[in-house]
């Protein structure tokens, strides 16, 4: 299974400390050097906000009293930005008033540590915050994964399709979308049993992952249908990938039914220079081509190039 952007890889978490005191930053770096983490620093709120967006840290240690922007305003902005809203923040402050603590927690801080802090206690709080953050990431990711195939699920597909179409349109980049449908899948279930059908679904998923690039996004679209989002891929290149998948699948010998080959029909919608088409238009085009492939005899690929006006001309693979 491909993990998006290596966000959940077993790598060292990054801690970003934002404090205008060089002495505090040096102390933190020295006392945390034996922890299994990477450490970055910023001495102003503006720099901290930029680094938080760019580095995607696992935790932010944020001083309240900064020269340009106070820590509460920085925390407010962090929680308003999509890329940092889930990042845990521990507030560091020489102030211990209940009002400041309540304000920090109301704005979304996960902890509040008063200076001068006990470094052993701070280490424990840092570990707990990072551990909780990683567990929440794992739970969020698993909620987007299909339990049988290990591919991304339909909810994840819907979100990523919208994001990738918007990105490619904004930068006038190519993009392609393919919908796959296992041919006569009900017959496999009815004849050989549901375990045989599940084996076909998991086997096709493994084939799909093996044949695509790291940047492609394979999803289980529903039932025996699969979807593949191919960013920065022109329709002709998408056709080559899908044809390789299709021809490889028909050569597979299945242990539960070695004499019964499994095939797939494929519909592709693609653009060499993505325009601002709606997700609905892309799905409609890919589905229409898939239907043409199924009604035209199955085990084939039909593809279209979507032009700037949203028109498309189906072509056989």
Buried (B, 14 or more C-beta within 10 A) or exposed (E): EBEEEEEBEEEEBBBBBBBBBEEBBEBBBEBBEEBEBBBBBBBBBBBBBEBBBEBBBBBBBBBBBBEEBBBBBBBBBBBEEEEBEBBBBBBBBEEEEEEBBEBBEEBBBBBBBBBEBEEEEBBEBBBBBBEEBBEEBEEEBEEBBBEEBBBBBBEBBBEBBEEBBEBBBEEEBBBBBBBBBBBBBEEBBEEBEEEBBBBBBBBBBBBBBEBBEEEBBBBBBEEBBBBBBBBBBBBBBBBEBBBEBBEEBEEBEBEBBEEBBBBBBBBBBBBBBBBEBEBEBBBBBBBBBBBBBBEEEBBBBBBBBBBEEBEBEBBEB
